[in-house]
Amino acid sequence: MGAATSGAVWGSCRYCGTAVAPGAPACGLCGAEGPVPAAAFRSAPVAVRRRIRLFNWFRAILIVGIAIALAWALIDAVASGPPNVADPLTTTGFYAVPSGSVPILVGEVTGGDYIVGNFTSVTPYEAAVTVSVYNSTTWDNLVTNGSGSPVWSTPSEGSGRIIFTAQVTETYTFVLTNDYPVSSHITVKVYVATEYESNVGDDGFG
């Protein structure tokens, strides 16, 4: 069997150009009969030779293209690092706040990290609002019996900065308060932009 194999000659399918094993009566891919032996390629009809060359070129280009795509994907993955996951405390948006308080952001902040941003009352323009931050305990007290006090808040004003630093790792709720009396039935539209900032110098391990 070894001697027969060493002297065997592969051929090409006259239809799709796929390599055909020695002695095979038909192409294993498309089933076309009468493969062209390598030794008989030059004497094969021009159309057959052209078709075989075309398919071989196509396969070579496809293989090179796949190799380049895989290499590019690998390089891009290494260069970009792990995927960025959106943080619920990094956001921008408009909030309609009726008379009273409305929670706008909820998320965990690591001790030493901080949330920075700004807010502006759009309608009515510069209407006084307050941004307050509650930890899980004070927020539960506020929701349950209305007596929870914020751990941080801004002055009542039409626009201002948000700079909140978490003393401990905790889930915090950011609340917008419309300072108009409830009887006014005035809804204030507020633009808020915030960003979670990691304090690398104070990561809790120093």
N, C-alpha and C positions, 0 to 999 in steps of 0.2 A: 504493500500500500504506500509506503514511504517513497519507493522508487517511482511509482506512477504519479504521485503528487508532485515530485520534484520536476518531472518533465511536462506537467500539465500547463496549459496556456489559458489565461483568463481572456474573456472577451467583453464586448460592450453591447448593450441592448440597442438595436437599430432604431427604436422608437423614443426611449427616454434617456438613453446614454448611461444608464446604471451599469456598474460592473457586474458581469455574469460569471458565476463559478465555472471552472472547467467541466465540460461534459454536460452542463445543464441545457436542456432543449429549449427553455424559455426564460424570460426575465422574471426574477423573483419579486420584482416590485410592481410592474404593470402587466405582466403575463404575456407580453409580445413574444412570439416564437422567432426562431432563427437568429440568435445573437451573432454579432460580427466578431470573429476571432481577431486578436491583436495583429497577427501576421497578415490578415486579409483586410486590414483597415484601409490601406492605401488604394486597394482595388475596389473598395465599396463604392456605390453610387455617390455622386457629389452631394445630393440632398441628404443622404444618410450621414455622411461624414460631417456635413455642416451642422446637422441636428445634434450629433454627439458632441461636437466641439462647443456648440451653444449651451447645451445643458451642463457640460463640465465647467465652462466659464461661469455660468449662473451659480452652480454649487460653490465654486471657489469664492465668488463675491459674497454669497450668503454667509459662508463660514467666517470670512474675514469681518463682515459686518457684525455678526453675533459676537465675535471675539472683542471687537472694538467697543460694542455696547456694554458688554460685561465688564471690561476694563474701566470704562468711564463710570459705570455705576459703582464699582468698587472704590475708585478714586474719590468720587463725589461723597460716598458714605464716610470715608475716612476723613476727608477735609471738613465736612459739615458737622461731624460728631453726632451725638445722640439727638433725636428729634426734640424740638421745643414744644412743650405742652402748655397750652394757654392757662394762665393763672386766673382764677375767678376774681382776684382783687386787682388785676390789671385790665382796665376797661375805659372806654369812652362812650358817652351816650347822653340822651336827654331824658329827664324824668318829670312826669306830671305829678305834683305833690299837692293834694287837697289840704285844707286846714287840718293840721295835726301832723303826725309823723308817719314816714314811710321807709321801711328798710330797703336799701338799694344794693348793698354788697354783703356777702357772707363768705368767709373763708378762713383758713388757718394761717397764722403768722408765726414764724419761728421767733423765739426770744432773741432780741437784739436786731431783728430785721425791722423794716419800716415801710409804710405806705406813704407815698408823696403824690401830690396832684393839685388840682384847683377846681373851683366851682364858680358858676356865674348864673344869676337869675336872669332869664331871658324875657319872660312874660309873667307878670309886669316887670319891666326892666328895673334891675337892681332891687327887687323886692327882698326884704330881709328873710333869710333862712339860716338854719343852723345845721352843721354836720356834727353828729355825735357818734362815738364808738363805744360799744358795749362788749364785755366779754361774755362767756356763756352763762355765768351765774347772774350777772346784772341784767342780761337780756331776758333770762327766764323770769326774774323778779318783775321786770317791767311788763312782760306779757301776762304774767299770772295775776299780779295785784297792782300794777301801775306804779310801783315804788322803786324800780331799778334806777340807779344813777350811772351815768356814763363814766367810763374810765378816761375819756378825753373828749373835748368838743371845741368847736370854733366859736368865736363871738357871733352874735346875730348880725349878719351883714349881707349885702347884695352880692358880694363876690369875695373870694379869699383863697388862701392856700390851705392845703391839707398836708400836714406833716405829723404822722402818727408813728411812734416807736413802740413796739411790743416789749413789755418787760419780761414776759414769760411766753412760752409756746402755748397758744390757745386759739380757739375759734372765736373770731371777732365779727360783730355785725355793725355795719356802717348805716346810719339812719339820717335821713333828711327831714328836718322839721320846718314846716311852713308856719311862720310866726303870726300870720293873720288870725284873728279870732275865728272860731268855728262858725259863728253866726254870719260872717262875711261871705261864706261860700265861694271864696276866691281860691282858684287853683294856680299855683306858681309852677312855671316850666323852668327847670334848672338843667344847665349843662354841667356834667361832671366828668373829669378825666383823672384817672388814678393809675399808679404804677407800683408794683411790688419791687422793692429794692432790698437786696441781700447785703447785710453788713458782714463782710468777710472777716473783718477785724474782731468781731464779737460773735463768734459762732457757738458759744456755749462750752467750748472745750479748753479755753485758755484759763 
